[in-house]
Amino acid sequence: MKKLMIMIAILIGVSATAQAKEINLGCETTRVEGKKANFDLYLNTEKMTGTKSDVDYRGKLAVQSDAYVLVISVPNSSGDLDIKRVEINRADLSVVESFQMEIAGMALNKVFKGNCVIKEAPKNQI
């Protein structure tokens, strides 16, 4: 019985350390009038941060049971923050990208959908 408990503890320990700390995805979403937008996502589940290749800022990552959610706040020219939110479904790697921008005091929201594929990571991206 003691050997069984030790084996179970070892298996749990190995599976916990085998989880990916860095997740690198290549994504494509459909924009206005069917135009495609391509971008890369670099997610770090240890530091709970991530970056998007077309944004110069690092965002905060939330790991949910069914999705990874990356939220990036980017200052705009008027001093407000534009919020970029990317939600990746963990089961099928579908992506929903949403933007919340403030232009001349008016809020503008955009939502785009698409898919991601796993990519090999460039070194030291996150």
LUMPABA-631711 format. One record per atom (N, C-alpha, C): residue number from 0; chain; atom name; z, x, y. Coordinates in Angstrom, 2 decimals, always signed. Layout:
! LUMPABA-631711
r seq:NUM mol:A atom:CA Z:Z X:X Y:Y
...
//
This chain:
! LUMPABA-631711
r seq:0 mol:A atom:N Z:+0.00 X:+0.83 Y:-1.20
r seq:0 mol:A atom:CA Z:+0.00 X:+0.00 Y:+0.00
r seq:0 mol:A atom:C Z:+0.00 X:+0.87 Y:+1.26
r seq:1 mol:A atom:N Z:+0.77 X:+1.96 Y:+1.21
r seq:1 mol:A atom:CA Z:+0.85 X:+2.86 Y:+2.36
r seq:1 mol:A atom:C Z:-0.52 X:+3.50 Y:+2.63
r seq:2 mol:A atom:N Z:-1.23 X:+3.88 Y:+1.56
r seq:2 mol:A atom:CA Z:-2.56 X:+4.48 Y:+1.72
r seq:2 mol:A atom:C Z:-3.54 X:+3.48 Y:+2.33
r seq:3 mol:A atom:N Z:-3.43 X:+2.23 Y:+1.94
r seq:3 mol:A atom:CA Z:-4.29 X:+1.19 Y:+2.50
r seq:3 mol:A atom:C Z:-4.06 X:+1.04 Y:+4.00
r seq:4 mol:A atom:N Z:-2.82 X:+1.03 Y:+4.42
r seq:4 mol:A atom:CA Z:-2.49 X:+0.89 Y:+5.83
r seq:4 mol:A atom:C Z:-3.02 X:+2.09 Y:+6.63
r seq:5 mol:A atom:N Z:-2.93 X:+3.28 Y:+6.06
r seq:5 mol:A atom:CA Z:-3.44 X:+4.48 Y:+6.73
r seq:5 mol:A atom:C Z:-4.95 X:+4.41 Y:+6.87
r seq:6 mol:A atom:N Z:-5.64 X:+3.96 Y:+5.81
r seq:6 mol:A atom:CA Z:-7.10 X:+3.84 Y:+5.86
r seq:6 mol:A atom:C Z:-7.54 X:+2.83 Y:+6.92
r seq:7 mol:A atom:N Z:-6.83 X:+1.72 Y:+7.00
r seq:7 mol:A atom:CA Z:-7.16 X:+0.70 Y:+8.00
r seq:7 mol:A atom:C Z:-6.95 X:+1.27 Y:+9.41
r seq:8 mol:A atom:N Z:-5.87 X:+2.00 Y:+9.62
r seq:8 mol:A atom:CA Z:-5.60 X:+2.60 Y:+10.93
r seq:8 mol:A atom:C Z:-6.68 X:+3.61 Y:+11.29
r seq:9 mol:A atom:N Z:-7.14 X:+4.40 Y:+10.33
r seq:9 mol:A atom:CA Z:-8.19 X:+5.38 Y:+10.58
r seq:9 mol:A atom:C Z:-9.49 X:+4.68 Y:+10.93
r seq:10 mol:A atom:N Z:-9.84 X:+3.62 Y:+10.19
r seq:10 mol:A atom:CA Z:-11.08 X:+2.89 Y:+10.48
r seq:10 mol:A atom:C Z:-11.05 X:+2.25 Y:+11.86
r seq:11 mol:A atom:N Z:-9.92 X:+1.71 Y:+12.25
r seq:11 mol:A atom:CA Z:-9.80 X:+1.11 Y:+13.58
r seq:11 mol:A atom:C Z:-9.93 X:+2.19 Y:+14.64
r seq:12 mol:A atom:N Z:-9.31 X:+3.32 Y:+14.44
r seq:12 mol:A atom:CA Z:-9.40 X:+4.43 Y:+15.40
r seq:12 mol:A atom:C Z:-10.81 X:+4.95 Y:+15.53
r seq:13 mol:A atom:N Z:-11.53 X:+5.10 Y:+14.43
r seq:13 mol:A atom:CA Z:-12.90 X:+5.59 Y:+14.48
r seq:13 mol:A atom:C Z:-13.81 X:+4.59 Y:+15.17
r seq:14 mol:A atom:N Z:-13.67 X:+3.31 Y:+14.88
r seq:14 mol:A atom:CA Z:-14.54 X:+2.32 Y:+15.51
r seq:14 mol:A atom:C Z:-14.26 X:+2.21 Y:+17.00
r seq:15 mol:A atom:N Z:-13.01 X:+2.42 Y:+17.42
r seq:15 mol:A atom:CA Z:-12.68 X:+2.34 Y:+18.84
r seq:15 mol:A atom:C Z:-13.28 X:+3.51 Y:+19.61
r seq:16 mol:A atom:N Z:-13.30 X:+4.69 Y:+19.02
r seq:16 mol:A atom:CA Z:-13.84 X:+5.84 Y:+19.73
r seq:16 mol:A atom:C Z:-15.36 X:+5.90 Y:+19.64
r seq:17 mol:A atom:N Z:-15.97 X:+5.14 Y:+18.75
r seq:17 mol:A atom:CA Z:-17.42 X:+5.17 Y:+18.60
r seq:17 mol:A atom:C Z:-18.13 X:+4.27 Y:+19.61
r seq:18 mol:A atom:N Z:-17.39 X:+3.50 Y:+20.39
r seq:18 mol:A atom:CA Z:-18.02 X:+2.62 Y:+21.37
r seq:18 mol:A atom:C Z:-18.63 X:+3.45 Y:+22.49
r seq:19 mol:A atom:N Z:-19.73 X:+2.99 Y:+23.01
r seq:19 mol:A atom:CA Z:-20.43 X:+3.71 Y:+24.07
r seq:19 mol:A atom:C Z:-19.63 X:+3.69 Y:+25.36
r seq:20 mol:A atom:N Z:-19.50 X:+4.85 Y:+25.98
r seq:20 mol:A atom:CA Z:-18.87 X:+4.93 Y:+27.29
r seq:20 mol:A atom:C Z:-19.93 X:+4.77 Y:+28.38
r seq:21 mol:A atom:N Z:-21.13 X:+5.26 Y:+28.12
r seq:21 mol:A atom:CA Z:-22.22 X:+5.14 Y:+29.07
r seq:21 mol:A atom:C Z:-23.33 X:+4.30 Y:+28.46
r seq:22 mol:A atom:N Z:-23.79 X:+3.35 Y:+29.23
r seq:22 mol:A atom:CA Z:-24.88 X:+2.47 Y:+28.79
r seq:22 mol:A atom:C Z:-25.99 X:+2.61 Y:+29.81
r seq:23 mol:A atom:N Z:-27.17 X:+2.95 Y:+29.34
r seq:23 mol:A atom:CA Z:-28.30 X:+3.17 Y:+30.23
r seq:23 mol:A atom:C Z:-29.42 X:+2.22 Y:+29.84
r seq:24 mol:A atom:N Z:-29.84 X:+1.41 Y:+30.79
r seq:24 mol:A atom:CA Z:-30.82 X:+0.37 Y:+30.53
r seq:24 mol:A atom:C Z:-31.99 X:+0.46 Y:+31.49
r seq:25 mol:A atom:N Z:-33.16 X:+0.16 Y:+30.99
r seq:25 mol:A atom:CA Z:-34.34 X:-0.03 Y:+31.83
r seq:25 mol:A atom:C Z:-34.59 X:-1.53 Y:+31.89
r seq:26 mol:A atom:N Z:-34.64 X:-2.08 Y:+33.10
r seq:26 mol:A atom:CA Z:-34.74 X:-3.53 Y:+33.25
r seq:26 mol:A atom:C Z:-35.99 X:-3.92 Y:+34.05
r seq:27 mol:A atom:N Z:-36.45 X:-5.13 Y:+33.79
r seq:27 mol:A atom:CA Z:-37.59 X:-5.70 Y:+34.52
r seq:27 mol:A atom:C Z:-37.27 X:-7.16 Y:+34.80
r seq:28 mol:A atom:N Z:-37.40 X:-7.55 Y:+36.07
r seq:28 mol:A atom:CA Z:-37.20 X:-8.94 Y:+36.45
r seq:28 mol:A atom:C Z:-38.46 X:-9.47 Y:+37.11
r seq:29 mol:A atom:N Z:-38.64 X:-10.78 Y:+37.06
r seq:29 mol:A atom:CA Z:-39.77 X:-11.43 Y:+37.70
r seq:29 mol:A atom:C Z:-39.33 X:-11.89 Y:+39.08
r seq:30 mol:A atom:N Z:-40.07 X:-11.47 Y:+40.09
r seq:30 mol:A atom:CA Z:-39.75 X:-11.80 Y:+41.47
r seq:30 mol:A atom:C Z:-40.67 X:-12.91 Y:+41.98
r seq:31 mol:A atom:N Z:-40.81 X:-13.00 Y:+43.26
r seq:31 mol:A atom:CA Z:-41.62 X:-14.03 Y:+43.91
r seq:31 mol:A atom:C Z:-43.07 X:-13.91 Y:+43.47
r seq:32 mol:A atom:N Z:-43.67 X:-15.03 Y:+43.19
r seq:32 mol:A atom:CA Z:-45.08 X:-15.14 Y:+42.80
r seq:32 mol:A atom:C Z:-45.42 X:-14.31 Y:+41.57
r seq:33 mol:A atom:N Z:-44.48 X:-14.17 Y:+40.65
r seq:33 mol:A atom:CA Z:-44.74 X:-13.50 Y:+39.38
r seq:33 mol:A atom:C Z:-44.76 X:-11.99 Y:+39.43
r seq:34 mol:A atom:N Z:-44.46 X:-11.38 Y:+40.57
r seq:34 mol:A atom:CA Z:-44.44 X:-9.92 Y:+40.66
r seq:34 mol:A atom:C Z:-43.23 X:-9.39 Y:+39.90
r seq:35 mol:A atom:N Z:-43.42 X:-8.25 Y:+39.24
r seq:35 mol:A atom:CA Z:-42.35 X:-7.65 Y:+38.43
r seq:35 mol:A atom:C Z:-41.65 X:-6.56 Y:+39.24
r seq:36 mol:A atom:N Z:-40.35 X:-6.44 Y:+39.03
r seq:36 mol:A atom:CA Z:-39.57 X:-5.36 Y:+39.62
r seq:36 mol:A atom:C Z:-38.90 X:-4.59 Y:+38.48
r seq:37 mol:A atom:N Z:-39.04 X:-3.28 Y:+38.49
r seq:37 mol:A atom:CA Z:-38.42 X:-2.42 Y:+37.48
r seq:37 mol:A atom:C Z:-37.30 X:-1.61 Y:+38.10
r seq:38 mol:A atom:N Z:-36.21 X:-1.49 Y:+37.38
r seq:38 mol:A atom:CA Z:-35.09 X:-0.66 Y:+37.83
r seq:38 mol:A atom:C Z:-34.30 X:-0.22 Y:+36.61
r seq:39 mol:A atom:N Z:-33.52 X:+0.83 Y:+36.80
r seq:39 mol:A atom:CA Z:-32.64 X:+1.33 Y:+35.75
r seq:39 mol:A atom:C Z:-31.20 X:+1.04 Y:+36.12
r seq:40 mol:A atom:N Z:-30.39 X:+0.77 Y:+35.10
r seq:40 mol:A atom:CA Z:-28.96 X:+0.57 Y:+35.28
r seq:40 mol:A atom:C Z:-28.22 X:+1.64 Y:+34.51
r seq:41 mol:A atom:N Z:-27.21 X:+2.20 Y:+35.14
r seq:41 mol:A atom:CA Z:-26.36 X:+3.20 Y:+34.50
r seq:41 mol:A atom:C Z:-24.93 X:+2.66 Y:+34.57
r seq:42 mol:A atom:N Z:-24.37 X:+2.29 Y:+33.42
r seq:42 mol:A atom:CA Z:-23.05 X:+1.68 Y:+33.36
r seq:42 mol:A atom:C Z:-22.07 X:+2.62 Y:+32.66
r seq:43 mol:A atom:N Z:-20.88 X:+2.77 Y:+33.20
r seq:43 mol:A atom:CA Z:-19.85 X:+3.59 Y:+32.59
r seq:43 mol:A atom:C Z:-18.66 X:+2.67 Y:+32.28
r seq:44 mol:A atom:N Z:-18.45 X:+2.38 Y:+31.00
r seq:44 mol:A atom:CA Z:-17.39 X:+1.45 Y:+30.61
r seq:44 mol:A atom:C Z:-16.02 X:+2.10 Y:+30.58
r seq:45 mol:A atom:N Z:-15.97 X:+3.41 Y:+30.76
r seq:45 mol:A atom:CA Z:-14.67 X:+4.09 Y:+30.83
r seq:45 mol:A atom:C Z:-14.14 X:+4.07 Y:+32.26
r seq:46 mol:A atom:N Z:-15.01 X:+4.39 Y:+33.22
r seq:46 mol:A atom:CA Z:-14.61 X:+4.39 Y:+34.64
r seq:46 mol:A atom:C Z:-14.78 X:+3.02 Y:+35.29
r seq:47 mol:A atom:N Z:-15.46 X:+2.10 Y:+34.57
r seq:47 mol:A atom:CA Z:-15.73 X:+0.74 Y:+35.06
r seq:47 mol:A atom:C Z:-16.54 X:+0.77 Y:+36.36
r seq:48 mol:A atom:N Z:-17.57 X:+1.63 Y:+36.35
r seq:48 mol:A atom:CA Z:-18.48 X:+1.73 Y:+37.49
r seq:48 mol:A atom:C Z:-19.92 X:+1.68 Y:+36.98
r seq:49 mol:A atom:N Z:-20.83 X:+1.56 Y:+37.90
r seq:49 mol:A atom:CA Z:-22.24 X:+1.58 Y:+37.53
r seq:49 mol:A atom:C Z:-23.11 X:+1.77 Y:+38.75
r seq:50 mol:A atom:N Z:-24.35 X:+2.17 Y:+38.50
r seq:50 mol:A atom:CA Z:-25.32 X:+2.31 Y:+39.58
r seq:50 mol:A atom:C Z:-26.61 X:+1.63 Y:+39.17
r seq:51 mol:A atom:N Z:-27.38 X:+1.27 Y:+40.17
r seq:51 mol:A atom:CA Z:-28.70 X:+0.66 Y:+39.98
r seq:51 mol:A atom:C Z:-29.69 X:+1.59 Y:+40.66
r seq:52 mol:A atom:N Z:-30.79 X:+1.91 Y:+39.99
r seq:52 mol:A atom:CA Z:-31.69 X:+2.95 Y:+40.48
r seq:52 mol:A atom:C Z:-32.29 X:+2.68 Y:+41.86
r seq:53 mol:A atom:N Z:-32.39 X:+1.43 Y:+42.27
r seq:53 mol:A atom:CA Z:-32.97 X:+1.14 Y:+43.58
r seq:53 mol:A atom:C Z:-31.91 X:+0.91 Y:+44.67
r seq:54 mol:A atom:N Z:-30.65 X:+1.26 Y:+44.38
r seq:54 mol:A atom:CA Z:-29.56 X:+1.12 Y:+45.34
r seq:54 mol:A atom:C Z:-28.80 X:+2.45 Y:+45.39
r seq:55 mol:A atom:N Z:-28.47 X:+2.91 Y:+46.58
r seq:55 mol:A atom:CA Z:-27.81 X:+4.20 Y:+46.71
r seq:55 mol:A atom:C Z:-26.29 X:+4.13 Y:+46.59
r seq:56 mol:A atom:N Z:-25.75 X:+3.01 Y:+46.21
r seq:56 mol:A atom:CA Z:-24.31 X:+2.84 Y:+46.15
r seq:56 mol:A atom:C Z:-23.84 X:+2.56 Y:+44.72
r seq:57 mol:A atom:N Z:-22.63 X:+2.99 Y:+44.42
r seq:57 mol:A atom:CA Z:-22.00 X:+2.72 Y:+43.13
r seq:57 mol:A atom:C Z:-21.28 X:+1.39 Y:+43.23
r seq:58 mol:A atom:N Z:-21.29 X:+0.64 Y:+42.13
r seq:58 mol:A atom:CA Z:-20.63 X:-0.65 Y:+42.11
r seq:58 mol:A atom:C Z:-19.53 X:-0.71 Y:+41.07
r seq:59 mol:A atom:N Z:-18.85 X:-1.83 Y:+41.05
r seq:59 mol:A atom:CA Z:-17.77 X:-2.06 Y:+40.09
r seq:59 mol:A atom:C Z:-18.33 X:-2.82 Y:+38.90
r seq:60 mol:A atom:N Z:-17.87 X:-2.43 Y:+37.71
r seq:60 mol:A atom:CA Z:-18.34 X:-3.02 Y:+36.47
r seq:60 mol:A atom:C Z:-17.23 X:-3.84 Y:+35.84
r seq:61 mol:A atom:N Z:-17.57 X:-5.01 Y:+35.36
r seq:61 mol:A atom:CA Z:-16.66 X:-5.84 Y:+34.58
r seq:61 mol:A atom:C Z:-17.29 X:-6.03 Y:+33.21
r seq:62 mol:A atom:N Z:-16.50 X:-5.82 Y:+32.15
r seq:62 mol:A atom:CA Z:-16.98 X:-6.02 Y:+30.80
r seq:62 mol:A atom:C Z:-16.37 X:-7.31 Y:+30.28
r seq:63 mol:A atom:N Z:-17.23 X:-8.29 Y:+30.04
r seq:63 mol:A atom:CA Z:-16.79 X:-9.57 Y:+29.51
r seq:63 mol:A atom:C Z:-17.18 X:-9.64 Y:+28.04
r seq:64 mol:A atom:N Z:-16.69 X:-10.64 Y:+27.35
r seq:64 mol:A atom:CA Z:-16.98 X:-10.76 Y:+25.92
r seq:64 mol:A atom:C Z:-18.47 X:-10.94 Y:+25.65
r seq:65 mol:A atom:N Z:-19.19 X:-11.57 Y:+26.57
r seq:65 mol:A atom:CA Z:-20.61 X:-11.83 Y:+26.35
r seq:65 mol:A atom:C Z:-21.54 X:-11.13 Y:+27.33
r seq:66 mol:A atom:N Z:-20.99 X:-10.42 Y:+28.33
r seq:66 mol:A atom:CA Z:-21.86 X:-9.82 Y:+29.34
r seq:66 mol:A atom:C Z:-21.20 X:-8.63 Y:+30.03
r seq:67 mol:A atom:N Z:-22.07 X:-7.77 Y:+30.58
r seq:67 mol:A atom:CA Z:-21.66 X:-6.73 Y:+31.52
r seq:67 mol:A atom:C Z:-22.03 X:-7.25 Y:+32.89
r seq:68 mol:A atom:N Z:-21.12 X:-7.14 Y:+33.85
r seq:68 mol:A atom:CA Z:-21.40 X:-7.62 Y:+35.21
r seq:68 mol:A atom:C Z:-21.18 X:-6.47 Y:+36.18
r seq:69 mol:A atom:N Z:-22.24 X:-6.08 Y:+36.89
r seq:69 mol:A atom:CA Z:-22.17 X:-5.02 Y:+37.88
r seq:69 mol:A atom:C Z:-22.31 X:-5.65 Y:+39.26
r seq:70 mol:A atom:N Z:-21.35 X:-5.36 Y:+40.16
r seq:70 mol:A atom:CA Z:-21.38 X:-5.88 Y:+41.52
r seq:70 mol:A atom:C Z:-21.40 X:-4.70 Y:+42.49
r seq:71 mol:A atom:N Z:-22.42 X:-4.66 Y:+43.34
r seq:71 mol:A atom:CA Z:-22.59 X:-3.58 Y:+44.30
r seq:71 mol:A atom:C Z:-22.59 X:-4.19 Y:+45.70
r seq:72 mol:A atom:N Z:-21.74 X:-3.67 Y:+46.58
r seq:72 mol:A atom:CA Z:-21.70 X:-4.09 Y:+47.98
r seq:72 mol:A atom:C Z:-22.40 X:-3.04 Y:+48.82
r seq:73 mol:A atom:N Z:-23.41 X:-3.45 Y:+49.57
r seq:73 mol:A atom:CA Z:-24.22 X:-2.53 Y:+50.37
r seq:73 mol:A atom:C Z:-24.13 X:-2.95 Y:+51.83
r seq:74 mol:A atom:N Z:-23.70 X:-2.06 Y:+52.74
r seq:74 mol:A atom:CA Z:-23.68 X:-2.42 Y:+54.15
r seq:74 mol:A atom:C Z:-25.09 X:-2.58 Y:+54.69
r seq:75 mol:A atom:N Z:-25.29 X:-3.62 Y:+55.51
r seq:75 mol:A atom:CA Z:-26.61 X:-3.83 Y:+56.10
r seq:75 mol:A atom:C Z:-26.59 X:-3.43 Y:+57.58
r seq:76 mol:A atom:N Z:-27.70 X:-3.57 Y:+58.26
r seq:76 mol:A atom:CA Z:-27.82 X:-3.11 Y:+59.65
r seq:76 mol:A atom:C Z:-26.93 X:-3.87 Y:+60.63
r seq:77 mol:A atom:N Z:-26.54 X:-5.10 Y:+60.29
r seq:77 mol:A atom:CA Z:-25.69 X:-5.88 Y:+61.19
r seq:77 mol:A atom:C Z:-24.20 X:-5.64 Y:+60.95
r seq:78 mol:A atom:N Z:-23.88 X:-4.75 Y:+60.02
r seq:78 mol:A atom:CA Z:-22.47 X:-4.45 Y:+59.75
r seq:78 mol:A atom:C Z:-21.86 X:-5.31 Y:+58.67
r seq:79 mol:A atom:N Z:-22.59 X:-6.28 Y:+58.17
r seq:79 mol:A atom:CA Z:-22.10 X:-7.11 Y:+57.07
r seq:79 mol:A atom:C Z:-22.41 X:-6.43 Y:+55.74
r seq:80 mol:A atom:N Z:-21.91 X:-7.01 Y:+54.66
r seq:80 mol:A atom:CA Z:-22.19 X:-6.48 Y:+53.33
r seq:80 mol:A atom:C Z:-23.16 X:-7.38 Y:+52.59
r seq:81 mol:A atom:N Z:-24.19 X:-6.78 Y:+52.02
r seq:81 mol:A atom:CA Z:-25.07 X:-7.49 Y:+51.10
r seq:81 mol:A atom:C Z:-24.49 X:-7.27 Y:+49.71
r seq:82 mol:A atom:N Z:-24.40 X:-8.34 Y:+48.92
r seq:82 mol:A atom:CA Z:-23.83 X:-8.26 Y:+47.58
r seq:82 mol:A atom:C Z:-24.97 X:-8.35 Y:+46.57
r seq:83 mol:A atom:N Z:-25.06 X:-7.35 Y:+45.71
r seq:83 mol:A atom:CA Z:-26.03 X:-7.34 Y:+44.62
r seq:83 mol:A atom:C Z:-25.24 X:-7.46 Y:+43.33
r seq:84 mol:A atom:N Z:-25.57 X:-8.46 Y:+42.53
r seq:84 mol:A atom:CA Z:-24.86 X:-8.72 Y:+41.28
r seq:84 mol:A atom:C Z:-25.87 X:-8.73 Y:+40.14
r seq:85 mol:A atom:N Z:-25.58 X:-7.96 Y:+39.10
r seq:85 mol:A atom:CA Z:-26.45 X:-7.89 Y:+37.94
r seq:85 mol:A atom:C Z:-25.61 X:-8.22 Y:+36.71
r seq:86 mol:A atom:N Z:-26.03 X:-9.25 Y:+35.98
r seq:86 mol:A atom:CA Z:-25.32 X:-9.66 Y:+34.77
r seq:86 mol:A atom:C Z:-26.24 X:-9.47 Y:+33.56
r seq:87 mol:A atom:N Z:-25.77 X:-8.66 Y:+32.61
r seq:87 mol:A atom:CA Z:-26.56 X:-8.34 Y:+31.42
r seq:87 mol:A atom:C Z:-25.91 X:-8.99 Y:+30.21
r seq:88 mol:A atom:N Z:-26.64 X:-9.84 Y:+29.53
r seq:88 mol:A atom:CA Z:-26.14 X:-10.48 Y:+28.32
r seq:88 mol:A atom:C Z:-26.03 X:-9.43 Y:+27.22
r seq:89 mol:A atom:N Z:-24.86 X:-9.30 Y:+26.60
r seq:89 mol:A atom:CA Z:-24.64 X:-8.27 Y:+25.60
r seq:89 mol:A atom:C Z:-25.36 X:-8.55 Y:+24.29
r seq:90 mol:A atom:N Z:-25.70 X:-9.78 Y:+24.02
r seq:90 mol:A atom:CA Z:-26.35 X:-10.13 Y:+22.75
r seq:90 mol:A atom:C Z:-27.84 X:-9.82 Y:+22.75
r seq:91 mol:A atom:N Z:-28.55 X:-10.23 Y:+23.81
r seq:91 mol:A atom:CA Z:-30.01 X:-10.08 Y:+23.80
r seq:91 mol:A atom:C Z:-30.55 X:-9.22 Y:+24.95
r seq:92 mol:A atom:N Z:-29.65 X:-8.63 Y:+25.77
r seq:92 mol:A atom:CA Z:-30.00 X:-7.78 Y:+26.91
r seq:92 mol:A atom:C Z:-30.86 X:-8.48 Y:+27.96
r seq:93 mol:A atom:N Z:-30.75 X:-9.80 Y:+28.03
r seq:93 mol:A atom:CA Z:-31.40 X:-10.50 Y:+29.15
r seq:93 mol:A atom:C Z:-30.57 X:-10.21 Y:+30.40
r seq:94 mol:A atom:N Z:-31.23 X:-10.25 Y:+31.55
r seq:94 mol:A atom:CA Z:-30.57 X:-9.90 Y:+32.80
r seq:94 mol:A atom:C Z:-30.79 X:-10.98 Y:+33.84
r seq:95 mol:A atom:N Z:-29.76 X:-11.24 Y:+34.63
r seq:95 mol:A atom:CA Z:-29.85 X:-12.13 Y:+35.79
r seq:95 mol:A atom:C Z:-29.40 X:-11.30 Y:+36.99
r seq:96 mol:A atom:N Z:-30.30 X:-11.14 Y:+37.93
r seq:96 mol:A atom:CA Z:-30.05 X:-10.33 Y:+39.12
r seq:96 mol:A atom:C Z:-29.95 X:-11.28 Y:+40.31
r seq:97 mol:A atom:N Z:-28.87 X:-11.18 Y:+41.07
r seq:97 mol:A atom:CA Z:-28.73 X:-12.05 Y:+42.23
r seq:97 mol:A atom:C Z:-28.36 X:-11.24 Y:+43.47
r seq:98 mol:A atom:N Z:-28.88 X:-11.69 Y:+44.60
r seq:98 mol:A atom:CA Z:-28.63 X:-11.05 Y:+45.89
r seq:98 mol:A atom:C Z:-28.02 X:-12.07 Y:+46.82
r seq:99 mol:A atom:N Z:-27.00 X:-11.66 Y:+47.53
r seq:99 mol:A atom:CA Z:-26.43 X:-12.48 Y:+48.58
r seq:99 mol:A atom:C Z:-26.48 X:-11.65 Y:+49.86
r seq:100 mol:A atom:N Z:-27.36 X:-12.06 Y:+50.79
r seq:100 mol:A atom:CA Z:-27.58 X:-11.30 Y:+52.01
r seq:100 mol:A atom:C Z:-27.26 X:-12.16 Y:+53.22
r seq:101 mol:A atom:N Z:-26.89 X:-11.50 Y:+54.29
r seq:101 mol:A atom:CA Z:-26.65 X:-12.19 Y:+55.55
r seq:101 mol:A atom:C Z:-27.67 X:-11.69 Y:+56.56
r seq:102 mol:A atom:N Z:-28.52 X:-12.59 Y:+57.04
r seq:102 mol:A atom:CA Z:-29.54 X:-12.24 Y:+58.02
r seq:102 mol:A atom:C Z:-29.37 X:-13.13 Y:+59.24
r seq:103 mol:A atom:N Z:-29.09 X:-12.52 Y:+60.37
r seq:103 mol:A atom:CA Z:-28.89 X:-13.25 Y:+61.63
r seq:103 mol:A atom:C Z:-27.86 X:-14.37 Y:+61.49
r seq:104 mol:A atom:N Z:-26.78 X:-14.08 Y:+60.78
r seq:104 mol:A atom:CA Z:-25.71 X:-15.06 Y:+60.62
r seq:104 mol:A atom:C Z:-25.97 X:-16.11 Y:+59.57
r seq:105 mol:A atom:N Z:-27.12 X:-16.07 Y:+58.91
r seq:105 mol:A atom:CA Z:-27.45 X:-17.05 Y:+57.87
r seq:105 mol:A atom:C Z:-27.35 X:-16.38 Y:+56.49
r seq:106 mol:A atom:N Z:-26.72 X:-17.06 Y:+55.55
r seq:106 mol:A atom:CA Z:-26.61 X:-16.53 Y:+54.19
r seq:106 mol:A atom:C Z:-27.89 X:-16.82 Y:+53.42
r seq:107 mol:A atom:N Z:-28.37 X:-15.84 Y:+52.69
r seq:107 mol:A atom:CA Z:-29.57 X:-15.96 Y:+51.89
r seq:107 mol:A atom:C Z:-29.25 X:-15.54 Y:+50.47
r seq:108 mol:A atom:N Z:-29.53 X:-16.40 Y:+49.50
r seq:108 mol:A atom:CA Z:-29.27 X:-16.10 Y:+48.10
r seq:108 mol:A atom:C Z:-30.57 X:-16.11 Y:+47.31
r seq:109 mol:A atom:N Z:-30.74 X:-15.10 Y:+46.47
r seq:109 mol:A atom:CA Z:-31.92 X:-15.00 Y:+45.60
r seq:109 mol:A atom:C Z:-31.44 X:-14.70 Y:+44.19
r seq:110 mol:A atom:N Z:-32.12 X:-15.30 Y:+43.20
r seq:110 mol:A atom:CA Z:-31.78 X:-15.06 Y:+41.79
r seq:110 mol:A atom:C Z:-33.07 X:-14.76 Y:+41.03
r seq:111 mol:A atom:N Z:-33.05 X:-13.69 Y:+40.24
r seq:111 mol:A atom:CA Z:-34.20 X:-13.28 Y:+39.44
r seq:111 mol:A atom:C Z:-33.75 X:-13.06 Y:+38.00
r seq:112 mol:A atom:N Z:-34.61 X:-13.38 Y:+37.05
r seq:112 mol:A atom:CA Z:-34.29 X:-13.22 Y:+35.64
r seq:112 mol:A atom:C Z:-35.27 X:-12.28 Y:+34.97
r seq:113 mol:A atom:N Z:-34.81 X:-11.63 Y:+33.89
r seq:113 mol:A atom:CA Z:-35.67 X:-10.72 Y:+33.17
r seq:113 mol:A atom:C Z:-35.01 X:-10.18 Y:+31.91
r seq:114 mol:A atom:N Z:-35.44 X:-9.01 Y:+31.48
r seq:114 mol:A atom:CA Z:-34.92 X:-8.39 Y:+30.26
r seq:114 mol:A atom:C Z:-34.71 X:-6.90 Y:+30.47
r seq:115 mol:A atom:N Z:-33.84 X:-6.32 Y:+29.65
r seq:115 mol:A atom:CA Z:-33.55 X:-4.89 Y:+29.68
r seq:115 mol:A atom:C Z:-33.79 X:-4.30 Y:+28.30
r seq:116 mol:A atom:N Z:-34.03 X:-2.99 Y:+28.27
r seq:116 mol:A atom:CA Z:-34.10 X:-2.24 Y:+27.03
r seq:116 mol:A atom:C Z:-33.22 X:-1.01 Y:+27.18
r seq:117 mol:A atom:N Z:-32.70 X:-0.53 Y:+26.06
r seq:117 mol:A atom:CA Z:-31.84 X:+0.65 Y:+26.06
r seq:117 mol:A atom:C Z:-32.70 X:+1.88 Y:+26.30
r seq:118 mol:A atom:N Z:-32.23 X:+2.77 Y:+27.19
r seq:118 mol:A atom:CA Z:-32.94 X:+3.99 Y:+27.52
r seq:118 mol:A atom:C Z:-32.07 X:+5.20 Y:+27.20
r seq:119 mol:A atom:N Z:-32.72 X:+6.34 Y:+27.06
r seq:119 mol:A atom:CA Z:-31.97 X:+7.59 Y:+26.94
r seq:119 mol:A atom:C Z:-31.46 X:+7.95 Y:+28.33
r seq:120 mol:A atom:N Z:-30.25 X:+8.44 Y:+28.39
r seq:120 mol:A atom:CA Z:-29.61 X:+8.68 Y:+29.67
r seq:120 mol:A atom:C Z:-29.98 X:+10.03 Y:+30.26
r seq:121 mol:A atom:N Z:-30.27 X:+10.03 Y:+31.57
r seq:121 mol:A atom:CA Z:-30.35 X:+11.33 Y:+32.25
r seq:121 mol:A atom:C Z:-28.93 X:+11.85 Y:+32.41
r seq:122 mol:A atom:N Z:-28.74 X:+13.13 Y:+32.44
r seq:122 mol:A atom:CA Z:-27.41 X:+13.73 Y:+32.51
r seq:122 mol:A atom:C Z:-26.78 X:+13.49 Y:+33.89
r seq:123 mol:A atom:N Z:-25.47 X:+13.21 Y:+33.88
r seq:123 mol:A atom:CA Z:-24.65 X:+13.08 Y:+35.09
r seq:123 mol:A atom:C Z:-25.18 X:+12.05 Y:+36.08
r seq:124 mol:A atom:N Z:-25.63 X:+10.93 Y:+35.61
r seq:124 mol:A atom:CA Z:-26.17 X:+9.91 Y:+36.49
r seq:124 mol:A atom:C Z:-25.06 X:+9.05 Y:+37.09
r seq:125 mol:A atom:N Z:-24.00 X:+8.84 Y:+36.36
r seq:125 mol:A atom:CA Z:-22.97 X:+7.91 Y:+36.83
r seq:125 mol:A atom:C Z:-21.93 X:+8.64 Y:+37.65
//
